[in-house]
Amino acid sequence: MTALLRMEARKLAQLTSVRGAALVLAGFPWLWGYAPGIFDVYGVAIVSGFQVPGLGLASAMEFLMPLIVAIVAAELVGVEVTHGTLPTVLLRPVTRSAWLAAKMTVVAVVPFAALGWFFAASLVAGAPYGFGAFVGGTGVGPGGLAGVGMLAPGAAWAELVGAYAWAAASLLPVALLAVLATVLTMNAASGALATLATLIVMDLLVILPGVEPYLLTRHLSAYVDPVAGPGWVAALIALYGAAFAAAAVLVFERKDF
Amino acid sequence: MDASPPPPQAPPAGGASAAPALAATDLVKRYGARTVVQGVSLAVAPGEVYALVGPNGAGKTTVIRLLSGLAFATSGTVTMLGTDPQREPGVRRRLGAVVEAPAAFYPWWTGRTNLRLHARLAGGVPAGRIDALLALVELEADADRRVATYSLGMRQRLGVAAALLAAPDVLILDEPASGMDPLSLHVVHRALRDAAAEGAAVVLSTHHLDEVARYGSRAGILEEGALIDEVDLVARRGRYRAVVGDADAAVAALAGVGLEAVRDARHDPRGEGVRWRVARPEGGDEAAVAARATAALVAAGCAVVEVREDVFDLRAYYRDRIHERRGVGVA
């Protein structure tokens, strides 16, 4: 298993989507930290370096981050089909489930790695504003960007780290959904698009009040406000993740190559 | 490099009588209403080279994938070294396979790195094994180039090296030499022949009928998913024909030559002369036995006009069997 994990981790670094995502995520905070229209949209001027990661997270989690996670996860599986290497690996003495488990383990790291990189890039972009105490909010804590008064650096760090961790965790099922979709379609592009389509459909199902609390998309914003409580959201995320992973293994175990 | 085709090879050890290293029984594969493999059964013993031949779309690749465990049979069984490879994937430690044409590798890594990766997945290989295999497939000079820069033939050769990494007991290859230039072709067939000589059971699908006829043990002819014939290639090698003045005397001379390897001396039904077969001699030198048989004919006073090896034309045999199956008139 260690050999498989190392192999998959090395592959991840070679993916085009990973390199593209790294570039986009490195540039994105500069846009949101210094764009002239921020005040018009949010009604608040950025005064602290702590606000850039918060604002960036809020905007990226709406579409960009799920998209990136879905594409990278789908490509990590789909790259085997593209290069025809899947049968070659499966003919080695590894079980299909072990191989897919290694893929999913590495895929599970993707949201955390992507958001970690994004956080770091946002801090760099926010550095010119400084990281001292300021009047306002990080955008991911009480009062949003306007805040509720003076915010100390320690509190700001805690809000941001917590929010990024929550955001990464809530993207975990999205990554595993992308693996399932790619295993079903055996195509990276189709897998990523199917993942987005599923998320869009879930988003549209908010019109069903009985279903709405259980929708994954409902909780993608849990990083700022876990409406149903952190325990409930964590359980739902774990359930979705486990269901997608189990379904992917079941499909993969019986697939012809 | 020796660019000549591999010399006729003595039949490998093992043979059909040995316990099969790989066996398929009544394999059937259906996709919906379409049956692509119909009741294929075969058994390959250690040291044998079994060639699956057939037209494009005959089901060779599907059979290869069923044998290797990449696809699931609708019915029928596959046994690899006495176990079901689907239930006991650990048996694949003793399997080497290439089922993609061209062989598939991660293009961003070098040939050597790809082999190292395969070695790790195979559970490790002895030190020096990778270098030895790179030399065997004549890729030492290009081993540290990215696979993306390899030609088709180079990738195919790297595929054969990857398949041989763990010194497998079973080798399964789907058209391992497709699209190759004659030099690469030679390298690949030589590697497979040598692997069989070392005791591996080799199954390959191929369109290179002349090459496998020289060193293969048997050829299974597939048509529309069914195994319509199985040719014993060993029995069809080492046959000689001589045009002589007195066939009766020649037959008697060969019968009394005292060479155990000279068998089945009889009149040549195709002309005035005699034909005989050289069974696999110790040391494998068929040509020397044939030369001694010729000398015996001369010594017996037969007027020998010509002696030639009666090379089995698998290509013509295959064509006739396919035409016969399709109801096309045989030329």
Chai-1 contact restraints between the chains, C-beta under 6 A:
chainA,res_idxA,chainB,res_idxB,connection_type,confidence,min_distance_angstrom,max_distance_angstrom,comment,restraint_id
A,A3,B,R120,contact,1.0,0.0,6.0,A-B,restraint_1
A,M7,B,L117,contact,1.0,0.0,6.0,A-B,restraint_2
A,Q14,B,W108,contact,1.0,0.0,6.0,A-B,restraint_3
A,H83,B,A104,contact,1.0,0.0,6.0,A-B,restraint_4
A,G84,B,E100,contact,1.0,0.0,6.0,A-B,restraint_5
A,G84,B,A104,contact,1.0,0.0,6.0,A-B,restraint_6
A,T85,B,A104,contact,1.0,0.0,6.0,A-B,restraint_7
A,P87,B,L70,contact,1.0,0.0,6.0,A-B,restraint_8
A,P87,B,V99,contact,1.0,0.0,6.0,A-B,restraint_9
A,T88,B,A104,contact,1.0,0.0,6.0,A-B,restraint_10
A,L91,B,S68,contact,1.0,0.0,6.0,A-B,restraint_11
A,L91,B,A97,contact,1.0,0.0,6.0,A-B,restraint_12
A,R92,B,L121,contact,1.0,0.0,6.0,A-B,restraint_13
A,R92,B,A122,contact,1.0,0.0,6.0,A-B,restraint_14
A,P93,B,P89,contact,1.0,0.0,6.0,A-B,restraint_15
A,P93,B,G90,contact,1.0,0.0,6.0,A-B,restraint_16
A,P93,B,R92,contact,1.0,0.0,6.0,A-B,restraint_17
A,P93,B,R93,contact,1.0,0.0,6.0,A-B,restraint_18
A,T95,B,P89,contact,1.0,0.0,6.0,A-B,restraint_19
A,D256,B,A71,contact,1.0,0.0,6.0,A-B,restraint_20
A,F257,B,L70,contact,1.0,0.0,6.0,A-B,restraint_21
